[in-house]
Every structure is written in C-alpha cells, then in structure tokens.
C-alpha cells in the first residue's frame, strides 16, 4: 500500500453543526413522504457516485497514483480533487504547506481522466487562527469584508482557470462558509466572474443544517450539501434497517429543498469516521473517541442500501480516500479496511440497478446481473 507520512493527515474534519443534533435528527420525520422532486424524469434514476481525494500529503511531490487506481477499481465514476488553500485572519490566501502546485494538480487530473473518471475541483479554504492552527471556515468573520471579497473573488478566478485547465466537470466555489452566506450579492458577483473563465458547472456546498437560508442558489448550477447528518442519538446502536431509514429521510428532505431551489442535488461530501461516536458526530474526527471500524461499516452499508431510492440525488461523493488507512485508522479513509468491500459491492449494485432501469436498448430490456 502506498502510505503517506503520518504527519500528512491532519486537517480539521467535517464541521460542527449549528443546530441541536437531536432536533435535527427528528426534523426529517416531519416531512411529507410525497414531495416534488427536482427532475421528474429522474424518478427511476440512481445516483452516480464519486470519491473525494484530498491532496493532503505533507510532501507536495507525493505520488497519488495508487489511490487513484484504487478509486477507479472500486467502480467510482468521478474523483473530487480537494486542494487546500490557507487563509490568515480573513485576508491573505495561499497554498497550504504540502499542497501540490498547479502543474502537479493537472497531472493528477489527467491520470483520473485517463482511467475514465470525471474530475470535480474543490479548492478547500482552511482558516488559520493567530497561532497558525487551522479552524472551521464556517466561522469566518473578516474584519474588512470588502477586502476579503476582493481577495476571495480573485482566488476563485484563479481556481476557475485551473478548473478549465484540468477539464473539470464542476468547480466547488465555496463550502460550509456559513457566516458569509448572507452576502448573496457577493456570491452572485463571484459566480459571474468565475463563469468568464470556466464553462463547467458551479457548485456551492451548504453545511448539512444550513441549506434553506441560502438565497444565492439562483447563481449556482447545482445545490450541493456537505451531508454529515447525525444518524443516531449519542450512545445508540441502531440496526442497519433504522440507519437505512434515516438516510432515506435525509434524502427526502434534501430533495424537497433542491426542488424548492429549482436545482439538481449533489451530496458533495458524506461519510463517517471509524470512531465510536461516528454515527452521532459524523462531522468530527474526534481523536479522543476510540477507533471503531464497525461504525464506519454501518454508516456506509446503510448509505448504499438507501441510495437506490434516492431518485432526486444526482450524485453522492464519499469523503475521503486520502490516508494510510488500516485497521488502526479512525479516520474517514476506507483504505485497508473491510469497508472497502462494502463500497465495492454497493457501487456494483448501483450499476446493476441503473442498467436494469435503463430504457430499452435495441428493442431488448437490459437484464440485471445475477
């Protein structure tokens, strides 16, 4: 196994929710089962599946080819290349230590396309506090908002050029930037500027509990969600059936929100760390919690069980393939864990269902694999 250096892995995990997890857990139950899904033509569709690959090694020259090969061999059709950029006190944006240069990013994008997969580019903004430690971007409150938006829009323009250069399907222009989501005009202006340089789809990825307040979905092509919904109450050990039902409720809720916005829905990030608290705090890679591979196994097995019914979800992307993995790893990566077989089987099942539901070809129905 191609294993990065251990110090390469540190990155703040998916971000804390802004609302009470218990309240969020029961909110979906209140939704009507029958809702207007964005694209009626997708009523028999099955979501596509991608994997996020964070270019997070401490060495900018690190070789990601084995991870790309693994992603392709499991049956994913897209890779989201996650590239870290650090911001100091809401002002200067630069490549984080270890981030590959643009020539290397293009190299890895070519390798992904060579293997028949599409590319989405995700420039991930990492905030640094006064000590240089990373913090969640959702709490960013720049002291000089106008200066921030000038710098961030310039950064996005550069990323648009990079996305065009790597022939990306889509560019994620923001993710979980909750404290700045009220600046709808600035987001619309940034999107217009990006479209001058990049013809692909633009995505904003909302935090799991902050989808409805966003007013600039009209400027995006896709409603994206970082779907780290709590799947259980603290201390609960739900059955696979209950977890699958929870995912179905989540998808119905998001389908309703995407329909209201008039946009296709993509889950830009989801998954659970292999930690004892991973089902009720999937956004946090809590190193104080014990490693528990069964938690990640249950999370992803139930996800794949629910996806065939998620007709209003266009794509789901698993977070995050990067990492050494192995049975002692409590992170998100599935590498070196039994959950890799769950992913392989889940993707194969989605492919079989997609083929079985496809229109007649040459006058003959497509038969599902045995």
C-alpha positions as CSV (number, residue, x, y, z in Angstrom):
1,X,0.0,0.0,0.0
2,X,1.2,3.5,-0.9
3,X,1.3,5.1,2.5
4,X,1.8,8.8,3.1
5,X,3.8,10.1,6.1
6,X,1.7,10.1,9.3
7,X,2.1,13.9,9.7
8,X,0.3,14.4,6.4
9,X,-3.2,13.6,7.7
10,X,-4.1,16.5,10.0
11,X,-7.0,18.5,8.7
12,X,-10.0,19.7,10.6
13,X,-12.7,17.2,10.0
14,X,-16.2,18.0,8.7
15,X,-17.6,20.8,10.7
16,X,-19.8,21.1,13.8
17,X,-23.5,21.6,13.2
18,X,-25.0,24.9,14.1
19,X,-28.2,23.4,15.4
20,X,-29.0,20.9,18.1
21,X,-28.2,17.4,16.6
22,X,-31.2,15.9,18.5
23,X,-33.6,18.4,16.9
24,X,-32.1,17.8,13.5
25,X,-32.4,14.0,14.0
26,X,-36.2,14.2,14.3
27,X,-36.8,17.1,11.9
28,X,-36.8,14.9,8.8
29,X,-39.5,12.7,10.3
30,X,-41.9,15.6,10.0
31,X,-41.5,15.9,6.2
32,X,-44.2,14.6,3.9
33,X,-43.2,11.5,2.1
34,X,-44.7,12.7,-1.2
35,X,-42.7,15.7,-2.3
36,X,-41.9,17.4,-5.7
37,X,-38.5,16.1,-6.8
38,X,-36.5,18.5,-8.9
39,X,-36.4,16.3,-12.1
40,X,-39.4,14.2,-12.6
41,X,-37.5,12.4,-15.4
42,X,-35.2,11.1,-12.7
43,X,-37.9,9.1,-10.9
44,X,-36.3,5.9,-11.9
45,X,-32.7,7.2,-11.8
46,X,-29.9,6.0,-9.5
47,X,-27.3,8.4,-8.1
48,X,-23.9,8.5,-9.6
49,X,-21.0,8.0,-7.1
50,X,-17.7,9.8,-6.7
51,X,-14.9,9.8,-4.2
52,X,-13.1,12.8,-2.7
53,X,-9.3,12.6,-2.9
54,X,-7.6,15.2,-0.7
55,X,-4.2,16.2,-1.9
56,X,-3.2,16.4,1.7
57,X,0.3,14.8,1.9
58,X,3.0,16.9,3.6
59,X,5.2,16.4,0.5
60,X,3.9,18.4,-2.5
61,X,5.6,15.8,-4.8
62,X,3.7,12.9,-3.2
63,X,2.5,10.2,-5.6
64,X,-1.3,9.8,-5.5
65,X,-1.4,7.3,-8.4
66,X,-2.2,4.3,-6.2
67,X,-5.1,6.0,-4.6
68,X,-6.5,7.0,-8.0
69,X,-6.1,3.4,-9.1
70,X,-8.0,2.1,-6.1
71,X,-10.8,4.6,-6.6
72,X,-11.2,3.5,-10.2
73,X,-11.0,-0.2,-9.4
74,X,-13.9,0.1,-7.0
75,X,-16.2,1.5,-9.7
76,X,-16.4,5.2,-9.0
77,X,-17.1,7.4,-12.0
78,X,-15.7,10.7,-10.6
79,X,-13.0,12.0,-8.3
80,X,-13.3,15.3,-6.5
81,X,-9.7,16.7,-6.2
82,X,-9.6,18.5,-2.9
83,X,-6.8,21.2,-2.8
84,X,-6.1,23.1,0.4
85,X,-5.6,26.9,0.4
86,X,-4.9,28.6,3.7
87,X,-6.2,32.0,4.8
88,X,-4.7,34.0,7.6
89,X,-7.1,36.2,9.5
90,X,-9.5,36.5,6.6
91,X,-7.0,38.2,4.4
92,X,-4.2,36.5,2.5
93,X,-4.9,33.3,0.6
94,X,-2.0,31.0,-0.3
95,X,-1.4,27.3,-0.9
96,X,-1.2,25.4,2.4
97,X,2.0,23.6,3.2
98,X,2.1,20.3,1.2
99,X,-0.4,21.5,-1.4
100,X,0.9,20.5,-4.9
101,X,1.5,23.2,-7.5
102,X,-0.9,23.6,-10.4
103,X,1.3,21.6,-12.7
104,X,1.0,18.6,-10.4
105,X,-2.7,19.1,-10.0
106,X,-3.1,18.9,-13.7
107,X,-1.0,15.8,-13.8
108,X,-3.3,14.0,-11.3
109,X,-6.4,15.2,-13.1
110,X,-5.0,13.7,-16.4
111,X,-4.5,10.4,-14.6
112,X,-8.0,10.4,-13.3
113,X,-9.4,11.2,-16.8
114,X,-7.1,8.5,-18.3
115,X,-8.8,6.0,-16.1
116,X,-12.2,7.0,-17.4
117,X,-13.4,9.1,-14.5
118,X,-14.5,12.7,-14.4
119,X,-13.0,15.4,-12.2
120,X,-14.5,18.0,-9.9
121,X,-12.2,20.6,-8.5
122,X,-12.7,21.5,-4.8
123,X,-10.5,24.4,-3.5
124,X,-10.8,23.9,0.2
125,X,-10.4,27.0,2.3
126,X,-8.5,26.4,5.6
127,X,-8.6,29.2,8.1
128,X,-5.6,29.8,10.4
129,X,-6.0,31.5,13.8
130,X,-3.4,33.8,15.3
131,X,-1.2,30.8,16.2
132,X,-1.4,29.3,12.7
133,X,-3.7,26.5,13.8
134,X,-6.5,25.5,11.4
135,X,-10.1,26.3,12.2
136,X,-13.5,25.8,10.5
137,X,-14.2,28.1,7.7
138,X,-17.9,28.3,8.7
139,X,-17.0,30.8,11.5
140,X,-15.0,33.2,9.2
141,X,-15.9,36.8,10.0
142,X,-13.4,39.1,8.2
143,X,-12.7,42.4,9.8
144,X,-12.6,44.0,6.3
145,X,-15.4,42.4,4.3
146,X,-14.8,44.3,1.1
147,X,-11.1,43.4,1.2
148,X,-12.0,39.7,1.8
149,X,-14.4,39.5,-1.1
150,X,-11.9,41.2,-3.4
151,X,-9.2,38.6,-2.4
152,X,-11.6,35.6,-2.4
153,X,-13.1,36.5,-5.8
154,X,-9.6,36.9,-7.2
155,X,-8.7,33.4,-5.8
156,X,-11.9,31.9,-7.3
157,X,-10.9,33.4,-10.7
158,X,-7.6,31.6,-10.5
159,X,-9.4,28.4,-9.5
160,X,-11.6,28.8,-12.5
161,X,-8.6,28.9,-14.7
162,X,-7.2,25.8,-13.0
163,X,-10.6,24.0,-13.3
164,X,-10.6,24.8,-17.0
165,X,-7.1,23.6,-17.3
166,X,-7.9,20.2,-15.7
167,X,-11.1,19.9,-17.8
168,X,-13.2,19.6,-14.7
169,X,-16.9,18.8,-14.8
170,X,-17.6,21.1,-12.0
171,X,-15.9,23.6,-9.6
172,X,-17.0,24.0,-6.0
173,X,-16.7,27.7,-5.3
174,X,-17.5,27.6,-1.6
175,X,-18.2,25.1,1.1
176,X,-19.8,25.5,4.5
177,X,-19.0,29.2,4.7
178,X,-22.0,29.7,6.9
179,X,-21.0,33.1,8.3
180,X,-20.7,34.6,4.8
181,X,-23.8,33.1,3.2
182,X,-25.8,36.2,3.9
183,X,-23.7,38.1,1.3
184,X,-25.8,36.9,-1.6
185,X,-24.8,39.7,-3.8
186,X,-21.1,39.0,-3.4
187,X,-21.6,35.3,-4.2
188,X,-23.6,36.2,-7.3
189,X,-20.8,38.6,-8.4
190,X,-18.2,36.0,-7.8
191,X,-20.1,33.4,-9.8
192,X,-20.4,35.7,-12.7
193,X,-16.7,36.4,-12.7
194,X,-15.9,32.7,-12.5
195,X,-18.1,31.9,-15.5
196,X,-16.0,34.1,-17.7
197,X,-13.1,31.6,-17.3
198,X,-14.9,28.3,-16.7
199,X,-17.7,26.8,-18.6
200,X,-18.4,23.8,-16.3
201,X,-20.9,23.6,-13.5
202,X,-20.6,25.8,-10.4
203,X,-21.5,24.3,-7.0
204,X,-21.8,25.8,-3.6
205,X,-21.8,23.2,-0.8
206,X,-24.0,24.0,2.2
207,X,-23.4,22.6,5.6
208,X,-25.9,19.9,6.4
209,X,-28.0,22.0,8.7
210,X,-27.9,25.3,6.7
211,X,-29.4,24.7,3.3
212,X,-32.6,26.6,3.4
213,X,-31.3,30.0,4.5
214,X,-29.1,30.4,1.4
215,X,-30.5,32.9,-1.1
216,X,-28.0,32.7,-3.9
217,X,-28.9,29.2,-5.3
218,X,-30.0,31.0,-8.4
219,X,-26.3,31.8,-9.2
220,X,-25.3,28.1,-8.9
221,X,-25.8,25.2,-11.3
222,X,-26.1,22.6,-8.5
223,X,-27.3,22.6,-4.9
224,X,-24.5,20.9,-3.0
225,X,-24.6,19.6,0.5
226,X,-22.0,18.5,3.0
227,X,-24.2,15.8,4.3
228,X,-22.8,15.0,7.8
229,X,-26.2,14.5,9.4
230,X,-26.3,12.7,12.7
231,X,-27.5,9.1,12.0
232,X,-28.2,8.2,15.7
233,X,-28.5,9.6,19.2
234,X,-25.5,9.5,21.4
235,X,-24.9,6.1,22.8
236,X,-27.5,4.5,20.5
237,X,-26.6,1.5,18.4
238,X,-29.3,1.4,15.7
239,X,-29.9,-1.5,13.4
240,X,-29.0,-1.4,9.7
241,X,-32.7,-1.1,8.9
242,X,-33.0,2.0,11.1
243,X,-29.9,3.6,9.7
244,X,-31.1,3.0,6.1
245,X,-34.4,4.6,7.0
246,X,-32.6,7.6,8.5
247,X,-30.7,8.1,5.2
248,X,-33.9,7.8,3.2
249,X,-35.4,10.6,5.4
250,X,-32.4,12.7,4.9
251,X,-32.6,12.3,1.1
252,X,-36.3,13.2,1.0
253,X,-35.6,16.3,3.0
254,X,-32.7,17.4,0.7
255,X,-34.7,16.5,-2.5
256,X,-37.5,18.8,-1.2
257,X,-35.0,21.7,-0.6
258,X,-33.4,21.2,-4.1
259,X,-36.9,21.2,-5.7
260,X,-37.7,24.4,-4.0
261,X,-34.5,26.0,-5.3
262,X,-35.1,24.5,-8.8
263,X,-31.6,22.9,-8.8
264,X,-30.2,19.4,-9.2
265,X,-28.9,18.0,-5.9
266,X,-25.5,16.6,-5.2
267,X,-24.0,15.4,-2.0
268,X,-20.6,16.8,-2.3
269,X,-19.3,15.2,0.9
270,X,-20.6,12.5,3.2
271,X,-19.3,9.6,5.3
272,X,-18.4,8.7,8.9
273,X,-15.1,8.4,10.7
274,X,-14.3,5.0,12.1
275,X,-14.8,6.2,15.7
276,X,-17.1,5.2,18.4
277,X,-19.1,8.5,18.1
278,X,-19.1,8.5,14.3
279,X,-22.8,7.9,13.9
280,X,-23.9,10.9,16.1
281,X,-20.9,13.2,15.3
282,X,-20.0,12.3,11.7
283,X,-18.6,15.7,11.0
284,X,-15.9,15.4,13.6
285,X,-12.9,13.2,13.5
286,X,-12.6,13.1,17.3
287,X,-9.3,11.5,18.2
288,X,-10.4,11.2,21.8
289,X,-13.0,8.6,20.7
290,X,-12.0,5.0,20.4
291,X,-11.4,3.6,16.9
292,X,-14.4,1.5,15.9
293,X,-14.4,0.2,12.3
294,X,-18.0,-1.2,12.7
295,X,-19.3,2.4,12.9
296,X,-17.9,3.3,9.5
297,X,-19.1,0.0,8.2
298,X,-22.7,0.5,9.4
299,X,-22.7,4.1,8.1
300,X,-21.7,3.2,4.5
301,X,-23.6,0.0,4.3
302,X,-26.8,1.8,5.2
303,X,-26.0,4.6,2.8
304,X,-25.6,2.3,-0.1
305,X,-28.8,0.5,0.9
306,X,-30.7,3.8,0.7
307,X,-29.2,5.2,-2.5
308,X,-31.3,3.1,-4.9
309,X,-34.4,5.0,-3.6
310,X,-32.7,8.5,-3.8
311,X,-34.1,9.4,-7.2
312,X,-33.7,13.1,-6.6
313,X,-30.0,12.9,-5.8
314,X,-27.8,13.2,-8.8
315,X,-24.5,12.3,-7.2
316,X,-23.0,11.3,-3.9
317,X,-19.3,11.8,-3.1
318,X,-17.7,9.9,-0.3
319,X,-15.2,11.7,2.0
320,X,-12.2,11.0,1.8
321,X,-10.0,8.4,0.2
322,X,-6.7,10.0,1.3
323,X,-4.9,8.4,4.2
324,X,-2.8,5.4,5.2
325,X,-5.9,3.5,6.5
326,X,-5.7,0.1,8.0
327,X,-7.5,-1.4,11.0
328,X,-6.0,1.1,13.4
329,X,-7.1,4.1,11.5
330,X,-10.1,6.0,12.9
331,X,-10.4,8.5,10.0
332,X,-12.7,8.7,7.0
333,X,-10.5,6.8,4.6
334,X,-11.7,3.3,3.8
335,X,-8.2,2.1,2.7
336,X,-7.1,-1.1,4.2
337,X,-10.4,-1.7,6.0
338,X,-13.2,-4.2,5.4
339,X,-15.5,-1.3,4.5
340,X,-13.8,-1.2,1.1
341,X,-15.7,-4.4,0.2
342,X,-18.9,-2.7,1.3
343,X,-18.1,0.2,-1.1
344,X,-17.3,-2.2,-3.9
345,X,-20.5,-4.2,-3.5
346,X,-22.6,-1.0,-3.1
347,X,-21.2,0.5,-6.3
348,X,-21.7,-2.7,-8.2
349,X,-25.3,-2.9,-7.0
350,X,-26.0,0.7,-8.1
351,X,-24.6,-0.1,-11.5
352,X,-26.8,-3.2,-11.9
353,X,-29.9,-1.3,-10.8
354,X,-29.0,1.6,-13.2
355,X,-28.7,-0.9,-16.1
356,X,-31.9,-2.6,-15.2
357,X,-33.8,0.7,-15.1
358,X,-32.3,2.0,-18.3
359,X,-34.5,2.4,-21.4
360,X,-34.8,-0.4,-23.8
361,X,-31.7,-0.9,-26.0
362,X,-32.1,-2.2,-29.5
363,X,-35.6,-3.4,-28.5
364,X,-34.4,-5.6,-25.7
365,X,-34.7,-4.9,-22.0
366,X,-31.4,-4.8,-20.0
367,X,-31.3,-7.7,-17.6
368,X,-29.8,-7.1,-14.1
369,X,-26.7,-9.1,-13.3
370,X,-27.4,-12.2,-11.2
